[in-house]
Amino acid sequence: MALRSRSSGPRPAFAVARLLCLALAILWPAQAVAQTGTITGMVARLPGASSIPLAGVTVVLTNEYGSEVRTPQTTDASGGYTFTGLEPGRYHLHTRNDLGFTNEVYNDVLCWQAQCQTESGAPVVVTSGAVLTANFTLDPAGIVTDTVTDAATSTPIPGVRVRLGPIDMYPAFHYYAYA
């Protein structure tokens, strides 16, 4: 009885399986990248007719429930920031700074003191492959100074505390003096 020699090459079924695995390994990362989006923008101040970029402002990205979903970004010398690799969904943005400017929730909603009510701003809806722009224009913050005096003698009253507060959450203010 004569022995037949078998080919030592790959069997056709194994060759097809290897080809499918190789294609999957190559295409999987590209598919994952295409399913995310990007939010980019600029933070500036508006002193008059033109805007001036603000470096060093923190931009915070939160989900629709108010939880931070990425590390906050600090604007660069041109006032720019970018959040990449975002899953499709609704996001909110707000600023934080100690540069003497008001903070805002995107799109032009003033933050009161250190609190930004992110849900009061416009959501940024990220879709697969989208690159969205969300710019901020911050106003210079103001400082209120005054002296509380005795109405009869015009003498300053020591130890009086003044509280500044909004009227119905609008940027018109009144203050209270109490000792």
C-alpha positions in Angstrom: 0.0 0.0 0.0 1.4 3.3 -1.0 1.2 6.3 1.3 0.0 9.6 0.1 1.8 12.7 1.2 -0.4 15.5 2.4 0.3 19.1 1.6 1.8 21.0 4.5 0.1 24.2 3.5 -2.9 25.7 5.3 -6.2 24.2 4.8 -8.7 26.4 2.9 -11.0 26.7 6.0 -8.2 27.9 8.2 -7.0 30.4 5.6 -10.5 32.0 5.5 -10.6 32.1 9.3 -7.2 33.8 9.5 -8.2 36.3 6.8 -11.4 37.2 8.7 -9.5 37.6 12.0 -6.9 39.8 10.3 -9.6 42.0 8.7 -11.4 42.3 12.1 -8.2 43.3 13.9 -7.5 46.0 11.3 -11.0 47.4 11.0 -12.1 47.2 14.7 -10.1 50.3 15.9 -11.2 52.4 12.9 -14.8 51.5 13.7 -14.3 52.5 17.4 -12.8 55.9 16.4 -15.6 56.7 14.0 -18.2 56.2 16.7 -17.0 59.1 18.8 -17.2 62.9 18.4 -15.3 66.0 19.4 -16.2 69.3 21.0 -13.8 72.2 20.4 -14.0 75.9 21.0 -12.5 79.1 22.1 -12.9 81.3 25.2 -12.5 85.0 24.7 -13.5 88.3 26.3 -15.3 91.0 24.4 -14.0 94.4 25.2 -15.5 96.2 22.3 -15.6 95.4 18.6 -13.3 92.4 18.7 -12.8 89.5 21.0 -9.5 88.7 22.8 -8.6 85.1 23.5 -8.4 84.1 27.2 -5.7 81.6 28.2 -5.9 79.8 31.5 -9.7 79.4 31.7 -10.9 76.0 32.7 -13.7 74.4 30.6 -15.7 71.7 32.3 -17.6 69.0 30.4 -20.6 67.3 32.1 -23.2 64.8 31.0 -26.9 65.5 31.1 -27.0 64.6 34.8 -24.3 67.2 35.8 -21.5 64.7 36.4 -18.0 65.5 34.9 -17.2 63.0 32.2 -13.7 64.1 31.2 -10.8 65.9 32.9 -11.5 69.7 32.6 -9.5 71.4 29.9 -7.5 74.6 30.4 -7.5 77.0 27.4 -4.2 77.5 25.6 -2.6 80.8 24.5 -5.1 81.2 21.7 -8.1 80.6 24.1 -8.7 77.1 22.6 -9.8 73.8 24.2 -10.8 70.4 22.8 -12.6 67.3 24.2 -12.0 64.3 22.0 -13.3 60.7 22.0 -16.8 61.6 23.2 -19.5 58.9 23.0 -22.7 60.1 21.2 -25.0 61.9 23.7 -26.0 65.2 25.3 -23.3 67.2 27.1 -23.1 70.6 28.9 -20.1 72.9 29.2 -19.2 75.6 31.6 -16.2 77.8 32.5 -14.3 78.2 35.8 -11.7 81.0 36.2 -10.0 83.3 38.6 -8.9 85.8 36.0 -11.5 88.4 36.9 -14.1 87.3 34.4 -17.6 85.9 34.9 -18.2 82.2 34.4 -20.8 80.9 32.0 -22.7 77.9 31.0 -22.8 77.3 27.3 -24.6 79.2 25.5 -24.2 82.6 27.2 -25.8 81.7 30.6 -24.3 83.6 33.5 -23.1 81.5 36.5 -24.1 82.9 39.9 -21.1 83.0 42.3 -19.3 79.7 42.2 -22.4 77.8 41.1 -23.1 77.0 37.5 -26.4 75.4 36.8 -25.3 73.4 33.8 -28.8 72.3 32.9 -29.8 75.9 32.3 -27.5 76.1 29.3 -27.9 74.7 25.8 -26.8 71.1 25.5 -24.2 70.1 22.9 -25.4 67.0 21.1 -22.5 64.8 20.0 -23.1 62.4 17.2 -20.8 59.8 15.7 -17.9 61.4 13.8 -19.1 65.0 14.6 -16.7 67.9 15.4 -18.8 70.5 17.2 -17.8 74.1 18.1 -18.9 75.7 21.4 -17.4 79.1 22.0 -17.6 81.3 25.1 -17.4 85.1 25.5 -16.8 86.1 29.1 -17.6 89.5 30.6 -15.3 91.2 33.1 -16.5 90.6 36.6 -17.4 93.6 38.8 -16.4 94.5 42.3 -18.9 96.3 44.6 -17.4 98.6 47.3 -19.3 100.8 49.7 -19.4 102.0 53.2 -22.4 101.6 55.5 -22.9 104.7 57.5 -25.2 105.9 60.3 -28.0 108.0 58.5 -28.1 110.6 61.3 -24.3 111.1 61.8 -22.8 109.9 58.5 -20.3 107.9 60.7 -19.2 104.5 59.3 -20.7 101.6 61.1 -18.0 99.0 61.9 -18.7 95.2 61.6 -21.6 95.5 59.2 -21.8 92.7 56.6 -23.2 93.3 53.2 -24.8 90.5 51.1 -25.2 90.9 47.3 -27.8 88.8 45.7 -29.7 88.5 42.4 -33.3 89.5 41.9 -35.2 86.4 40.7 -31.9 84.9 39.3 -31.4 87.8 36.8 -28.2 89.8 36.6 -29.8 92.8 38.4 -28.8 93.0 42.0 -29.7 94.4 45.4 -27.9 94.2 48.7 -28.7 93.8 52.3 -26.7 95.3 55.2 -26.9 93.7 58.6 -24.8 93.9 61.7 
